[in-house]
């Protein structure tokens, strides 16, 4: 697929190996309709197929919203079966982001509500602008979350705080989101993308397979005992010693030079 085929988002390589997806529906506050979700899924696959890809950033166009939610205009007249199918499209896209071989960072600028918050939480972690506003206000529309918010939010902020946000539909600002663990860092809005790229470069300098192993281990930790998680960690630690990157990383350390990782 050619990059020009993505009509609802932009794809740009910001630095070698650092790719940025920008949702591009600013007049609709980057609301997530079916077309956006499908193109986002395809864009993830396209970027992963680029041989130099190391880290992915996701943000929204304009200065008002990361994504203000799923597209209510598209949803409001759906019947139960159509709504379930739409939910599944969103679930598939969020899972594809979560399971990507690449580290994925959400750069949240402005409103990050409903489906937008679910999108951000499907990323490995979240960097927020100081104007960011987070929330899962679906109950105020007569529905629960549909793209995984009820499952990912408790894993981010704990079940009690998740229940409060889900049941009240209340919103939190960037500092509050930082305090409850929903986002990792808060920056002035005009610095968000630059700081995100700086962090992506730091990550991209590390061994790609080791990064993916860390992703898998962190995600698995929510669903298994510490004994099984540690067993999985030992397995992946051992497997890493069959890679060229392990040899390069440890050799570079002993030779007091910077490692040059290739992903092999």
C-alpha positions as CSV (number, residue, x, y, z in Angstrom):
1,X,0.0,0.0,0.0
2,X,1.3,3.5,-0.9
3,X,1.4,6.1,1.9
4,X,-0.8,8.4,-0.3
5,X,-3.6,5.8,0.1
6,X,-4.0,6.8,3.8
7,X,-6.6,9.6,3.4
8,X,-7.5,9.9,7.1
9,X,-4.0,10.1,8.5
10,X,-0.4,11.1,7.7
11,X,2.6,8.9,7.9
12,X,6.0,10.5,8.2
13,X,9.5,9.4,9.1
14,X,10.7,12.0,11.6
15,X,14.2,10.5,12.1
16,X,15.8,7.3,10.7
17,X,13.7,4.5,12.1
18,X,11.3,6.9,14.0
19,X,7.8,6.9,12.4
20,X,4.9,9.2,13.2
21,X,1.2,8.5,12.5
22,X,-0.9,11.7,12.7
23,X,-4.7,11.2,12.7
24,X,-6.1,13.8,10.3
25,X,-9.7,14.7,10.9
26,X,-9.1,18.0,12.8
27,X,-12.6,19.4,12.0
28,X,-14.1,16.3,13.7
29,X,-11.5,16.5,16.5
30,X,-9.9,13.4,15.0
31,X,-12.9,11.3,15.9
32,X,-12.4,7.6,15.2
33,X,-14.8,6.3,12.5
34,X,-14.5,3.0,10.8
35,X,-12.3,4.3,8.0
36,X,-9.8,5.9,10.4
37,X,-9.7,2.6,12.4
38,X,-9.1,0.5,9.3
39,X,-6.5,2.9,7.9
40,X,-4.7,3.0,11.3
41,X,-4.5,-0.8,11.4
42,X,-3.1,-0.9,7.8
43,X,-0.7,1.9,8.6
44,X,0.8,-0.1,11.6
45,X,1.3,-3.1,9.3
46,X,2.9,-0.8,6.6
47,X,5.3,0.8,9.0
48,X,6.3,-2.6,10.5
49,X,7.3,-3.7,7.1
50,X,9.8,-0.9,6.7
51,X,13.1,-2.5,7.4
52,X,14.5,0.5,9.3
53,X,11.4,0.9,11.6
54,X,12.4,1.1,15.3
55,X,9.8,3.2,17.1
56,X,6.3,4.4,16.3
57,X,4.6,7.6,17.6
58,X,0.9,8.3,17.3
59,X,-0.7,11.8,17.6
60,X,-3.6,13.9,16.4
61,X,-3.6,16.8,13.9
62,X,-4.3,20.3,15.1
63,X,-4.0,21.7,18.6
64,X,-7.4,20.7,20.0
65,X,-7.5,16.9,20.1
66,X,-5.5,13.7,20.0
67,X,-8.9,12.0,19.3
68,X,-12.0,13.2,21.0
69,X,-13.6,9.8,20.8
70,X,-15.3,7.4,18.5
71,X,-17.4,9.1,15.8
72,X,-20.9,9.6,17.4
73,X,-22.4,10.7,14.1
74,X,-21.5,7.4,12.6
75,X,-22.6,5.4,15.6
76,X,-25.9,6.9,16.7
77,X,-28.2,5.0,14.3
78,X,-26.5,1.6,14.5
79,X,-28.4,-1.4,15.7
80,X,-27.0,-3.9,18.2
81,X,-25.3,-6.1,15.6
82,X,-23.8,-3.1,13.7
83,X,-22.5,-1.7,17.0
84,X,-20.9,-4.9,18.0
85,X,-19.2,-5.2,14.6
86,X,-17.9,-1.6,14.9
87,X,-16.6,-2.4,18.4
88,X,-14.7,-5.4,16.9
89,X,-13.1,-3.2,14.3
90,X,-11.9,-0.9,17.1
91,X,-10.8,-3.8,19.3
92,X,-8.8,-5.3,16.4
93,X,-7.0,-2.1,15.7
94,X,-6.2,-1.5,19.4
95,X,-4.9,-5.0,19.7
96,X,-2.8,-4.6,16.6
97,X,-1.1,-1.5,18.1
98,X,-0.6,-3.3,21.4
99,X,0.9,-6.4,19.8
100,X,3.2,-4.5,17.4
101,X,6.8,-5.5,17.3
102,X,7.6,-1.8,17.7
103,X,7.5,0.3,20.8
104,X,4.5,2.6,20.4
105,X,4.2,6.0,22.1
106,X,1.0,8.1,22.2
107,X,1.6,11.8,22.0
108,X,-1.6,13.2,23.5
109,X,-2.4,16.7,22.5
110,X,-5.7,18.1,23.7
111,X,-8.9,16.0,24.1
112,X,-8.3,12.3,24.5
113,X,-11.7,10.9,25.3
114,X,-13.6,7.7,24.9
115,X,-12.1,5.9,21.9
116,X,-9.2,8.3,21.8
117,X,-8.3,7.4,25.4
118,X,-8.6,3.7,24.4
119,X,-6.3,4.4,21.5
120,X,-3.7,6.0,23.7
121,X,-3.9,3.2,26.2
122,X,-3.2,0.6,23.5
123,X,0.2,2.2,23.1
124,X,3.1,1.2,25.3
125,X,3.0,4.5,27.2
126,X,1.6,8.0,26.9
127,X,3.3,11.4,26.8
128,X,0.8,14.3,27.3
129,X,0.8,18.0,26.4
130,X,-0.2,20.3,29.3
131,X,-3.5,20.9,27.5
132,X,-4.5,17.2,27.4
133,X,-7.8,16.1,28.8
134,X,-8.5,12.4,29.4
135,X,-11.7,10.5,30.1
136,X,-14.0,7.6,29.3
137,X,-17.4,9.4,29.2
138,X,-19.3,6.7,27.4
139,X,-21.8,6.2,30.2
140,X,-23.1,9.8,29.5
141,X,-24.0,8.5,26.1
142,X,-25.8,5.4,27.3
143,X,-23.1,2.9,26.5
144,X,-20.0,1.3,28.1
145,X,-16.6,1.6,26.4
146,X,-16.3,-0.3,23.2
147,X,-12.6,-0.4,22.2
148,X,-11.1,-2.0,25.4
149,X,-11.3,0.9,27.8
150,X,-12.9,-1.2,30.6
151,X,-9.9,-3.6,30.5
152,X,-7.0,-1.3,29.8
153,X,-7.9,1.5,32.2
154,X,-7.8,-0.7,35.4
155,X,-4.4,-1.9,34.3
156,X,-3.2,1.6,34.0
157,X,-4.7,3.3,37.1
158,X,-6.0,0.5,39.2
159,X,-9.5,-0.9,39.6
160,X,-10.8,1.8,42.0
161,X,-9.8,4.8,40.0
162,X,-10.9,3.1,36.8
163,X,-14.3,2.4,38.3
164,X,-14.6,6.1,39.3
165,X,-13.7,7.4,35.8
166,X,-15.9,4.8,34.0
167,X,-18.9,5.2,36.3
168,X,-18.9,9.0,36.5
169,X,-17.7,9.8,33.0
170,X,-15.6,12.6,34.5
171,X,-12.6,14.0,32.8
172,X,-9.1,14.6,34.2
173,X,-6.5,17.1,33.0
174,X,-2.9,16.3,32.2
175,X,-1.5,16.7,35.7
176,X,-4.3,14.6,37.2
177,X,-3.6,11.9,34.6
178,X,0.1,12.0,35.5
179,X,-0.8,11.6,39.2
180,X,-2.9,8.6,38.7
181,X,-0.5,6.9,36.3
182,X,-2.5,7.3,33.1
183,X,0.2,9.2,31.4
184,X,4.0,9.0,31.9
185,X,5.1,12.6,31.3
186,X,3.6,16.1,30.8
187,X,5.2,18.7,28.5
188,X,4.3,22.1,27.2
189,X,2.1,21.6,24.2
190,X,4.6,23.2,21.8
191,X,7.3,20.8,23.0
192,X,5.4,17.5,23.0
193,X,6.4,16.2,19.6
194,X,10.0,17.2,20.0
195,X,10.2,15.5,23.4
196,X,8.5,12.5,22.0
197,X,11.0,12.2,19.2
198,X,13.9,12.5,21.7
199,X,12.5,9.7,23.7
200,X,11.9,7.6,20.6
201,X,15.5,8.1,19.6
202,X,16.7,6.9,23.0
203,X,14.6,3.8,22.6
204,X,15.6,3.2,19.0
205,X,19.3,3.0,20.1
206,X,18.5,-0.2,22.0
207,X,18.3,-3.7,20.7
208,X,15.0,-4.3,18.7
209,X,14.5,-7.9,19.9
210,X,15.2,-7.0,23.5
211,X,12.7,-4.2,23.2
212,X,10.0,-6.5,21.9
213,X,10.8,-9.0,24.7
214,X,10.3,-6.3,27.2
215,X,7.0,-5.3,25.7
216,X,5.8,-8.9,25.8
217,X,6.9,-9.3,29.4
218,X,5.2,-6.1,30.7
219,X,2.0,-7.0,28.9
220,X,2.0,-10.6,30.2
221,X,2.6,-9.4,33.8
222,X,-1.1,-8.3,34.1
223,X,-2.5,-11.8,33.3
224,X,-0.3,-14.3,35.1
225,X,1.4,-15.2,38.4
226,X,4.8,-13.8,39.2
227,X,6.2,-17.3,39.0
228,X,4.9,-17.8,35.4
229,X,6.0,-14.3,34.5
230,X,9.5,-14.9,35.8
231,X,9.7,-18.2,34.0
232,X,8.8,-16.4,30.8
233,X,11.4,-13.8,31.5
234,X,14.1,-16.5,31.9
235,X,13.1,-18.1,28.6
236,X,13.3,-14.8,26.7
237,X,16.5,-13.9,28.5
238,X,18.0,-17.2,27.3
239,X,16.7,-16.8,23.8
240,X,18.4,-13.4,23.5
241,X,21.8,-15.0,23.8
242,X,21.1,-16.6,20.4
243,X,21.0,-13.1,18.8
244,X,23.8,-11.0,17.2
245,X,22.5,-8.0,19.1
246,X,23.4,-9.7,22.4
247,X,26.9,-10.4,21.2
248,X,27.2,-6.8,19.9
249,X,25.8,-5.2,23.0
250,X,28.0,-7.0,25.5
251,X,31.1,-6.8,23.3
252,X,30.5,-3.0,22.9
253,X,30.2,-2.7,26.7
254,X,33.5,-4.5,27.3
255,X,35.2,-2.4,24.6
256,X,33.7,0.8,26.0
257,X,32.0,1.8,22.7
258,X,28.5,2.4,21.6
259,X,26.7,-0.7,20.4
260,X,25.4,-0.8,16.9
261,X,22.3,-3.0,17.0
262,X,20.7,-4.4,13.8
263,X,17.8,-6.5,15.1
264,X,19.5,-9.7,14.2
